[in-house]
Amino acid sequence: MRAAIVVAGVLASLGLLAQGAFGQSATLSVCDYAPPESRLSDLRLQGSFQWYDGPYIDDRERMVSATINAGYSHLFSSPTEGRRLDAFAVLQGSGSEWTFDATGSGDLKTYFEDDLFAIGAASVNADSSDGLEFDLTGGVGVGRFRDVTPLAKAIRIQNDLLDLGVLLAPLPSETLLAIAQVIGEIGPTTDEKTVAVAERLIATDLIGDNDLGVEGLLELESVMASTGEGQLCGRDVQARLGVSVRPLPEMSWSATGNLLFNFAVAPDPVSQVQANGAAKFRLLAPDEWTIQGSVSYVRGLPDGWTGRSSYRLTVDHGWSEADRTEITHVGSASLTTRVLGSVGLSLIGELRHETGDEEITLSLAVHLDYDLL
C-alpha cells in the first residue's frame, strides 16, 4: 500500500513540481507556430537488468531478469501530403520465461482542400501470448499536426536570457516567430543556426551592450543543441474501412470499421499533452469491438529532469474471444535525468489492473534510457 501511495503521488504531482519553474511568453502561444513543413523523428531504447544468486549451493534460486523497450516515431507533414510511423516493442523475461510484445502502425495522407485528407494505413500487433494481427485500412479524415519545437525553443531562449539579465525585455511576437523560422530551417547546421539566432537577438537592441556575453552564449548554445522530445500541436479525426487478419494463433479475418481521434497541444515551451482514441468493430458482427484510449503529459523540470505521466485504457468486447469482455487500465509515471550525453536514468512506477485480477499490480523500476534521435 505504501508503494502504491508513492506511485499515485508521483502521478498527481508532476505538474505541481514545475509550477513557476519556467516562464513563458504572455502574448504568443507555442501552438501559434505554423511551419511550411513538419519533420519530427524520435528513437529511444530503454532497459533494465537484474541478476540474483540465492544462498543454495545448487543454484536453485539463481535468476536473471531483464526488460528492453524500444520505440520509434516519425512525422512528416506538408501542405499536400503527410506520413506517420510509430513502433514500440517490449522484451521482458525472468529465468527461462520470456515474453515479447510489439506494435507498429504507419499511414500516408493526401490533403485536399483545407485540412481534409484521404488516408491509407497499415498496422501490426504481435504478442507472445495473444498471437499476431494485421490491419489494412483506408478512409478520410480532417485535421493536421505541426512540429512546434522551433517556437518552443525560441521562447525558452527568451526566458532563459531574461532570467540571466542578458535580455532587457521580452521579445516581440514577430521576432520570436522569425527566430523560430531560423531554428526550424532544414539544411543549416546547429552551429550555423546558433550564429543566425545570436545575430537576430543582437539586432533587436534588447541585448545589454549588444553582447550576449559568455553566460548568454552558453545558454543559447545549450537550448539550440537540446535534443529532447519534440513538441506537437494539432488534432485529427478519421473514419476508415478495412480488413483485419489474424494468422496466429489460428487463421481468421474480418471486414472492419475504424474511428480514430488524435490530439496534441504544447501548453508552454517545456510541456506536451497528447490524447489518442481508437475504436474498431467487425462490420458483420458490430457487437464485437475493441476500444483503446490514452492520455499523456510530459514536462521539462529544473536541473535537467523530465517528468512523464500517462494513462491507457483498453476494452476488448468479444474481439479477441467471443462472449468475453476484458478491460485493462494502466497508469504510469516517471522521472528522467541525463547522466551522460544521450544516456538517461529513469525512475518508473506503473499501476496495472486487468479483468480477473484480484488487486492492482504495482511495479517500480530504475531504467537506463538511450535517446538515439
Helices and strands as residue ranges (DSSP letters): H 2-17, G 30-32, E 38-52, E 63-77, E 81-94, E 97-111, E 116-127, E 131-147, H 149-164, H 173-184, H 190-203, G 208-210, H 213-225, E 232-248, E 252-265, E 271-282, E 285-300, G 302-304, E 305-317, E 325-340, E 343-354, E 361-371
